[in-house]
Amino acid sequence: MRFRFSNLPPQWLYAAGSVVALLVLWLFSSWWLPPITDFVNPPEATAVSDEEADAHDDDHAGHDHSGHDHGEHDTAHEGHDESESLALSPQARKNIGLKTGEITLTDYARSITVPAMVTDRPGETTFKMAAPLTGVVTGVSVVRGEAVRSGMLLFTLRLTHEDLVQAQTEFLRLLGQLDVERKELARLEKVSSGAIARKVVLERQYEVDKLEARLRAQRAALRLHGLTQEQVESIGQGRDLLSEIKVSVPYLHDDESLHDDSESQARHPQHSFRQVAAYQDAAALHEDLNTRQFVVQTLNVQTGEAVQAGQTLCVLVDYETLYIEGRAFEQDADQIVEAANQNRTVSAIPETVAGTPSPIEDLDIVYVANEVDRDSRALHFYIGLPNQVVRDAKTPQGKHFLTWKHKPGQRMQVRVPVETWQDVITLPVDAIAEEGLETYVFVENGDHFDRRPVHVMYRDQFDAVIENDGSVFPGDTVALTAAHQMQMALKNKAGGAVDPHAGHNH
């Protein structure tokens, strides 16, 4: 029986034909494959792609990745993503006011921020100078706003008080009687003889003692009228009524300085009007005397005006040390008291119109109020504020004017530390950019910045605490400012240029 192909099933014939066809195509592939490859990928397009790839490789070769010395960090930069990178020219850095800094691990004190206001210190900042006696103002030696020191002359008063005139007259009359009695006693002691003469001498001695006692009482009465010890002694030596009195700047916490120079000098030997007058300029006075500096806030009288005893002549203020009055909410009261008990220092930030103010650091809480304000429900606490002079000027007429940096009524914000976190990354809040649910920082890498997502553990209006989870590393240089502007520039870069014909209908 002879074998024939026609006896085979059709599917076998089809399979055998396919195998033969594939074998023929493979044998002749060198002839037909290159034309088809050139048709699909033209040589020109392939050359351009290679050039672009080379340029891309050269551009990445110019980036400086040597600043990262962490193994994991270098591995991350190997896959550089242009969509997360932003190059800035030197001009762009200046335009956005870019500042950079190196990340370090620090301890961060979490703080609460409360509103505050600069206030004076009751009993120590403001002094009212009152007229010690009734009289007429014959001289005003200062002007409003002038800076004055302890011992300087303020006013001259001509005395018109009738009781004072009578007290001085009685004092002079007693002095005259005492002189007469002493002379008579001296005469009798020279000519005394016998028991009768001795009795007369004793009677005169008793009279002298009585007059001396009345004079001591009269001196005290003159002191009560407002005269100083020196003024009383000058009346006794000159035997003339005192017609005017001088009012001067007081010394530190010396209530008698206006009225009793002798006691003031005994308590503070370096503070005497004789010594003050001996100095020729204020500089020498400031160097050698522990005097206090005031500013004439208000002048209440003028030359020729009649004043009564106790009437305010002027108001002096001393702004060398002030208080910051913090106003905490009731829920923060326990934290404020705890900070005061642990002697934690606080910082104050002045509220200025423009610019970023520098905080005033290392301030101490002096005391916390024992009651809550009934209207505002705020707890007041007070912080010592050392002040400083920002302007010191003198006029050709010899007037001296000062301008203090901090003034009562100035608004501030006080930051009170309540908790400390150790070994955390702290950045200014301007170093943080947000987009949706993500928060970013920009890490400097050569001539560009790489955007890195980070986790913000805590943030207030000044600082942001970043978790040390490996997204950034200590030693990295990051943008401390203008993170929001850099974020917007990166979004514009990703979105491409805006169509200039968008919105136009031609």
C-alpha positions as CSV (number, residue, x, y, z in Angstrom):
1,M,0.0,0.0,0.0
2,R,1.5,3.4,-1.0
3,F,1.6,6.4,1.4
4,R,0.1,9.7,0.1
5,F,-0.1,13.3,1.5
6,S,-3.7,13.4,0.6
7,N,-4.3,10.7,3.1
8,L,-3.2,13.0,6.0
9,P,-5.7,15.0,8.0
10,P,-5.9,18.7,7.0
11,Q,-4.8,20.1,10.4
12,W,-1.5,18.2,10.1
13,L,-0.9,19.7,6.7
14,Y,-1.4,23.2,8.1
15,A,0.9,22.7,11.0
16,A,3.7,21.4,8.8
17,G,3.3,24.3,6.4
18,S,3.6,26.8,9.3
19,V,6.8,25.2,10.5
20,V,8.3,25.3,7.1
21,A,7.4,29.0,6.7
22,L,8.9,30.0,10.0
23,L,12.1,28.1,9.1
24,V,12.4,30.0,5.8
25,L,11.8,33.4,7.5
26,W,14.5,32.7,10.1
27,L,17.0,31.6,7.4
28,F,16.5,34.9,5.4
29,S,16.1,37.3,8.4
30,S,19.3,39.1,7.6
31,W,17.7,40.2,4.3
32,W,14.3,41.4,5.3
33,L,14.7,42.5,9.1
34,P,16.9,45.7,8.7
35,P,14.6,47.4,6.2
36,I,11.6,46.9,8.5
37,T,13.7,48.2,11.6
38,D,14.7,51.4,9.7
39,F,11.1,52.0,8.7
40,V,9.8,51.7,12.2
41,N,12.6,53.7,13.9
42,P,14.2,56.2,11.4
43,P,17.9,56.8,11.9
44,E,17.3,60.6,12.5
45,A,15.0,60.0,15.4
46,T,17.3,57.5,17.1
47,A,20.2,60.0,16.8
48,V,18.2,62.8,18.5
49,S,17.1,60.5,21.3
50,D,20.7,59.5,21.9
51,E,21.8,63.2,22.0
52,E,19.0,64.1,24.4
53,A,20.0,61.1,26.6
54,D,23.6,62.2,26.6
55,A,22.7,65.8,27.4
56,H,20.5,64.5,30.3
57,D,23.3,62.4,31.6
58,D,25.7,65.3,31.4
59,D,23.3,67.6,33.2
60,H,23.0,65.1,36.1
61,A,26.7,64.6,36.1
62,G,27.0,68.4,37.0
63,H,25.0,68.0,40.2
64,D,27.0,67.9,43.3
65,H,26.0,64.9,45.5
66,S,29.2,64.8,47.5
67,G,27.6,66.8,50.4
68,H,25.6,63.8,51.5
69,D,27.7,61.5,53.6
70,H,25.0,59.1,54.6
71,G,24.8,55.8,52.7
72,E,21.0,55.6,52.6
73,H,20.8,59.3,51.6
74,D,23.1,58.7,48.6
75,T,21.1,55.8,47.5
76,A,18.0,58.0,47.4
77,H,19.7,60.6,45.3
78,E,20.7,58.0,42.7
79,G,17.2,58.1,41.4
80,H,17.0,61.8,41.0
81,D,13.5,63.1,40.2
82,E,13.2,66.3,38.2
83,S,9.6,66.8,39.4
84,E,10.9,67.1,43.0
85,S,13.8,69.3,42.2
86,L,14.0,73.1,41.8
87,A,17.1,75.0,40.5
88,L,17.5,78.6,41.7
89,S,19.7,81.3,40.1
90,P,21.6,83.7,42.4
91,Q,19.2,86.4,41.4
92,A,16.2,84.2,42.3
93,R,17.7,83.5,45.7
94,K,18.0,87.3,46.3
95,N,14.5,88.0,45.0
96,I,12.8,85.6,47.5
97,G,15.2,86.5,50.4
98,L,16.4,82.9,50.7
99,K,18.3,81.9,53.8
100,T,19.7,78.5,54.3
101,G,21.0,76.6,57.4
102,E,22.3,73.3,58.5
103,I,20.0,70.9,60.4
104,T,21.1,70.1,63.9
105,L,19.5,68.1,66.7
106,T,18.5,70.3,69.6
107,D,16.3,70.4,72.7
108,Y,13.0,72.3,72.0
109,A,10.9,73.9,74.7
110,R,7.3,73.8,73.7
111,S,5.7,77.1,74.7
112,I,2.3,78.7,75.1
113,T,1.9,82.2,73.7
114,V,-0.2,84.7,75.5
115,P,-0.8,88.4,74.8
116,A,0.9,91.0,76.9
117,M,1.5,94.7,77.4
118,V,4.3,96.8,78.8
119,T,3.4,98.5,82.0
120,D,5.1,100.6,84.7
121,R,6.1,99.3,88.1
122,P,3.7,100.7,90.7
123,G,5.5,102.9,93.2
124,E,8.8,102.7,91.3
125,T,8.2,104.1,87.8
126,T,6.2,107.3,88.4
127,F,6.9,110.0,91.0
128,K,4.7,113.0,91.6
129,M,6.6,116.1,92.9
130,A,4.4,118.0,95.2
131,A,4.9,121.5,96.6
132,P,6.2,121.2,100.1
133,L,4.9,124.6,101.1
134,T,2.4,127.2,100.0
135,G,4.0,129.8,97.8
136,V,4.4,131.3,94.3
137,V,6.5,129.6,91.6
138,T,9.3,132.0,90.8
139,G,11.4,129.6,88.7
140,V,11.0,126.5,86.6
141,S,14.3,124.9,85.7
142,V,13.1,122.1,83.5
143,V,11.0,121.5,80.4
144,R,8.6,118.7,79.5
145,G,10.4,115.6,78.3
146,E,13.8,116.6,79.7
147,A,16.0,114.0,81.4
148,V,17.0,114.9,84.9
149,R,19.1,113.3,87.6
150,S,18.9,113.1,91.4
151,G,19.8,116.4,93.0
152,M,19.1,118.6,90.0
153,L,16.9,121.7,90.6
154,L,13.3,121.6,89.4
155,F,11.5,124.6,90.9
156,T,12.0,127.7,93.0
157,L,9.1,128.8,95.3
158,R,8.7,132.1,97.1
159,L,7.0,131.2,100.4
160,T,3.8,133.0,101.3
161,H,2.4,130.6,103.9
162,E,1.3,132.6,106.9
163,D,1.8,129.8,109.4
164,L,5.3,129.3,108.2
165,V,6.1,133.0,108.5
166,Q,4.8,132.9,112.1
167,A,6.8,129.8,112.9
168,Q,10.0,131.3,111.6
169,T,9.3,134.5,113.6
170,E,8.7,132.6,116.8
171,F,11.9,130.6,116.1
172,L,13.9,133.9,115.7
173,R,12.3,135.3,118.9
174,L,13.3,132.2,120.9
175,L,16.8,132.5,119.6
176,G,17.0,136.1,120.7
177,Q,15.7,135.2,124.2
178,L,18.2,132.4,124.5
179,D,21.1,134.7,123.6
180,V,20.0,137.1,126.3
181,E,19.7,134.4,129.0
182,R,23.1,133.0,128.2
183,K,24.7,136.4,128.5
184,E,23.1,137.0,131.8
185,L,24.1,133.6,133.1
186,A,27.7,134.2,132.1
187,R,27.7,137.6,134.0
188,L,26.2,136.1,137.1
189,E,28.7,133.2,137.1
190,K,31.6,135.8,137.2
191,V,30.2,137.9,140.1
192,S,28.4,135.2,142.1
193,S,29.1,135.2,145.8
194,G,27.1,133.6,148.7
195,A,24.1,131.4,148.7
196,I,21.7,134.0,147.3
197,A,23.8,134.6,144.2
198,R,24.1,130.9,143.7
199,K,20.3,130.5,143.7
200,V,20.0,133.2,141.0
201,V,22.5,131.4,138.8
202,L,20.5,128.2,139.0
203,E,17.3,130.0,138.1
204,R,19.0,131.4,135.0
205,Q,20.3,128.0,134.1
206,Y,16.8,126.6,134.3
207,E,15.5,129.3,132.0
208,V,18.2,128.6,129.4
209,D,17.2,124.9,129.5
210,K,13.6,125.8,128.9
211,L,14.4,128.0,126.0
212,E,16.6,125.3,124.4
213,A,13.7,122.8,124.7
214,R,11.3,125.2,123.1
215,L,13.8,125.8,120.3
216,R,14.1,122.1,119.6
217,A,10.3,121.9,119.4
218,Q,10.3,125.0,117.1
219,R,12.9,123.4,114.8
220,A,10.7,120.3,114.6
221,A,7.7,122.5,113.7
222,L,9.7,124.1,110.9
223,R,10.7,120.7,109.6
224,L,7.0,119.7,109.6
225,H,6.3,122.8,107.6
226,G,8.6,121.4,104.9
227,L,12.0,123.1,105.6
228,T,15.2,121.1,105.5
229,Q,17.7,120.8,108.3
230,E,20.1,123.0,106.4
231,Q,17.4,125.7,105.9
232,V,16.5,125.7,109.6
233,E,20.2,126.1,110.5
234,S,20.6,128.9,108.0
235,I,17.7,130.8,109.6
236,G,19.4,130.4,113.0
237,Q,22.8,131.6,111.7
238,G,21.6,134.4,109.5
239,R,18.8,135.5,111.8
240,D,16.6,136.1,108.8
241,L,13.3,134.7,107.6
242,L,13.5,132.1,104.7
243,S,11.8,133.7,101.7
244,E,12.1,130.9,99.1
245,I,12.6,127.2,98.8
246,K,14.1,125.0,96.1
247,V,12.5,121.7,94.9
248,S,15.0,119.2,93.5
249,V,14.9,115.7,92.0
250,P,14.8,113.0,94.7
251,Y,17.4,110.3,95.3
252,L,16.7,106.5,95.1
253,H,13.9,105.5,97.5
254,D,14.8,108.5,99.8
255,D,11.5,110.1,100.9
256,E,13.3,112.7,102.9
257,S,15.5,113.9,100.1
258,L,13.3,116.8,99.3
259,H,13.0,117.9,102.9
260,D,16.0,116.6,104.9
261,D,19.4,116.8,103.3
262,S,21.2,115.8,106.6
263,E,19.4,112.5,107.0
264,S,19.8,111.8,103.3
265,Q,23.5,112.5,103.5
266,A,23.8,110.3,106.6
267,R,22.0,107.4,104.8
268,H,23.8,108.0,101.5
269,P,27.0,109.9,102.1
270,Q,27.7,110.1,98.4
271,H,24.4,111.9,97.8
272,S,24.7,115.5,99.1
273,F,23.7,118.6,97.4
274,R,27.1,120.2,98.1
275,Q,28.8,117.4,96.2
276,V,26.2,117.6,93.3
277,A,26.9,121.3,93.0
278,A,30.7,120.6,92.8
279,Y,30.4,118.6,89.6
280,Q,30.7,120.6,86.4
281,D,28.9,118.2,84.0
282,A,26.3,115.4,84.1
283,A,28.9,112.8,82.9
284,A,31.1,113.2,86.0
285,L,28.0,113.1,88.2
286,H,26.8,109.9,86.6
287,E,30.2,108.2,87.0
288,D,30.8,109.2,90.7
289,L,27.2,109.2,92.2
290,N,24.7,106.4,92.2
291,T,22.0,108.7,91.1
292,R,18.7,107.9,89.4
293,Q,17.7,109.2,86.0
294,F,14.2,110.5,85.4
295,V,12.2,112.0,82.5
296,V,9.9,115.0,83.1
297,Q,6.6,113.5,81.9
298,T,4.3,116.4,82.7
299,L,4.7,120.0,84.0
300,N,1.7,121.1,86.0
301,V,2.7,124.6,86.9
302,Q,4.3,127.7,85.3
303,T,6.3,130.7,86.5
304,G,4.2,133.1,88.6
305,E,1.5,130.5,89.5
306,A,0.5,130.3,93.2
307,V,0.5,126.8,94.6
308,Q,-0.7,125.2,97.8
309,A,1.2,122.7,99.9
310,G,0.7,119.3,98.5
311,Q,-0.1,120.4,94.9
312,T,1.5,118.5,92.1
313,L,4.3,120.5,90.4
314,C,5.4,117.8,87.9
315,V,5.4,114.1,87.3
316,L,8.8,112.3,86.9
317,V,9.1,108.8,85.3
318,D,11.9,106.3,85.4
319,Y,11.7,103.8,82.5
320,E,15.0,102.0,83.3
321,T,13.0,98.9,84.4
322,L,9.5,98.1,83.5
323,Y,7.0,95.2,83.7
324,I,5.4,93.1,81.0
325,E,1.9,92.2,82.1
326,G,1.0,88.8,80.6
327,R,-2.7,87.9,80.2
328,A,-3.1,84.2,80.3
329,F,-6.3,82.2,79.8
330,E,-7.7,80.4,82.8
331,Q,-6.9,77.0,81.3
332,D,-3.2,78.1,81.1
333,A,-3.0,79.2,84.8
334,D,-1.5,76.0,86.1
335,Q,1.2,76.0,83.4
336,I,2.1,79.6,84.2
337,V,2.4,78.9,87.9
338,E,4.5,75.8,87.2
339,A,6.9,77.7,84.9
340,A,7.3,80.4,87.6
341,N,7.9,77.8,90.3
342,Q,10.6,76.1,88.2
343,N,12.2,79.5,87.4
344,R,11.9,79.0,83.7
345,T,12.8,82.0,81.6
346,V,10.4,83.4,79.1
347,S,10.7,85.4,75.9
348,A,8.8,88.4,74.7
349,I,8.1,89.4,71.1
350,P,7.2,93.0,70.4
351,E,4.3,93.6,68.0
352,T,5.7,95.8,65.2
353,V,4.1,97.1,62.1
354,A,6.6,95.7,59.6
355,G,9.4,93.2,59.7
356,T,10.2,90.3,62.0
357,P,10.9,91.5,65.5
358,S,13.7,90.0,67.5
359,P,12.5,88.2,70.6
360,I,13.7,89.4,74.0
361,E,15.1,86.4,75.7
362,D,15.9,85.2,79.3
363,L,13.2,87.2,81.1
364,D,12.0,86.1,84.6
365,I,8.5,85.9,85.9
366,V,8.3,88.2,88.9
367,Y,5.0,87.2,90.3
368,V,1.6,85.8,89.3
369,A,-1.6,87.6,90.3
370,N,-3.8,86.0,93.0
371,E,-7.1,86.8,91.2
372,V,-8.6,86.4,87.8
373,D,-9.9,89.5,86.0
374,R,-13.7,89.4,86.3
375,D,-14.4,91.0,82.9
376,S,-11.8,89.3,80.6
377,R,-11.4,86.1,82.7
378,A,-7.6,86.4,82.2
379,L,-4.9,85.7,84.8
380,H,-2.3,88.4,84.9
381,F,1.3,87.7,85.6
382,Y,4.3,90.1,85.5
383,I,7.7,89.8,84.0
384,G,10.7,92.1,84.6
385,L,11.8,94.0,81.5
386,P,15.2,95.8,81.5
387,N,15.0,98.8,79.2
388,Q,17.6,100.6,77.2
389,V,18.1,104.1,75.7
390,V,17.8,104.3,71.9
391,R,18.3,108.1,71.6
392,D,20.4,110.4,73.8
393,A,20.4,114.0,72.6
394,K,21.3,117.4,74.0
395,T,20.3,120.8,72.8
396,P,22.5,123.9,72.5
397,Q,20.7,125.3,75.5
398,G,22.0,122.3,77.6
399,K,18.7,120.4,77.8
400,H,19.1,116.7,77.8
401,F,16.5,114.4,76.2
402,L,16.2,110.5,76.3
403,T,14.1,108.1,74.3
404,W,13.6,104.6,75.8
405,K,13.2,101.5,73.6
406,H,10.3,100.0,75.5
407,K,7.3,102.2,76.6
408,P,4.3,101.5,78.7
409,G,1.3,100.5,76.5
410,Q,3.5,98.7,74.0
411,R,1.9,95.4,73.0
412,M,3.9,92.1,73.1
413,Q,3.5,88.4,72.9
414,V,5.0,86.3,75.7
415,R,6.2,82.7,75.2
416,V,6.1,80.6,78.3
417,P,7.9,77.2,78.1
418,V,5.8,74.3,79.4
419,E,7.5,71.2,78.0
420,T,10.9,70.2,76.7
421,W,11.6,67.7,73.8
422,Q,15.1,66.4,73.4
423,D,17.1,65.7,70.2
424,V,14.5,67.0,67.7
425,I,14.9,68.9,64.5
426,T,13.6,72.5,64.9
427,L,13.1,74.8,61.9
428,P,11.5,78.2,61.4
429,V,7.9,77.9,60.3
430,D,8.9,79.7,57.0
431,A,10.9,76.6,56.1
432,I,7.8,74.5,55.8
433,A,5.6,74.2,52.7
434,E,2.2,72.4,52.5
435,E,0.3,70.8,49.7
436,G,-2.8,68.9,50.5
437,L,-1.9,66.4,53.2
438,E,1.8,66.6,52.7
439,T,4.3,68.9,54.3
440,Y,7.7,69.5,52.7
441,V,11.1,71.1,53.3
442,F,13.7,71.9,50.6
443,V,17.1,70.3,50.9
444,E,20.0,72.1,49.1
445,N,21.8,69.8,46.7
446,G,24.4,71.6,44.6
447,D,22.8,74.3,42.5
448,H,19.2,73.0,43.1
449,F,16.9,72.1,46.0
450,D,15.2,68.7,46.4
451,R,11.7,68.7,48.0
452,R,11.4,66.2,50.8
453,P,8.2,65.2,52.6
454,V,8.5,65.4,56.4
455,H,6.3,64.9,59.5
456,V,5.7,67.9,61.6
457,M,5.3,66.9,65.2
458,Y,4.4,70.4,66.5
459,R,4.1,73.9,65.1
460,D,3.3,77.3,66.3
461,Q,3.5,80.7,64.7
462,F,7.3,80.8,64.9
463,D,8.8,77.3,64.9
464,A,8.1,73.8,63.5
465,V,9.4,70.6,65.1
466,I,10.3,67.9,62.5
467,E,10.3,64.2,63.4
468,N,13.8,62.7,63.0
469,D,12.6,59.7,60.9
470,G,15.2,59.7,58.1
471,S,13.4,62.0,55.7
472,V,16.1,64.6,56.4
473,F,19.4,64.2,58.3
474,P,21.5,66.3,60.7
475,G,24.0,68.0,58.5
476,D,21.7,68.6,55.6
477,T,21.4,72.2,54.4
478,V,17.8,73.3,54.0
479,A,16.0,76.5,53.0
480,L,15.0,78.3,56.2
481,T,12.8,80.9,54.4
482,A,10.6,81.2,51.3
483,A,9.5,77.5,51.3
484,H,6.0,78.5,50.1
485,Q,7.4,80.5,47.1
486,M,9.7,77.5,46.2
487,Q,6.7,75.2,46.4
488,M,4.7,77.4,44.0
489,A,7.6,77.6,41.6
490,L,7.9,73.8,41.6
491,K,4.1,73.5,40.9
492,N,4.4,76.0,38.0
493,K,7.4,74.0,36.6
494,A,5.4,70.8,36.7
495,G,2.4,72.3,35.0
496,G,4.3,73.8,32.1
497,A,3.9,77.2,30.5
498,V,0.5,78.8,30.3
499,D,-1.1,78.9,26.8
500,P,-0.9,82.5,25.6
501,H,-4.1,82.0,23.6
502,A,-6.1,80.5,26.5
503,G,-9.4,82.2,26.8
504,H,-9.2,83.9,23.4
505,N,-11.7,83.1,20.6
506,H,-10.3,83.8,17.1
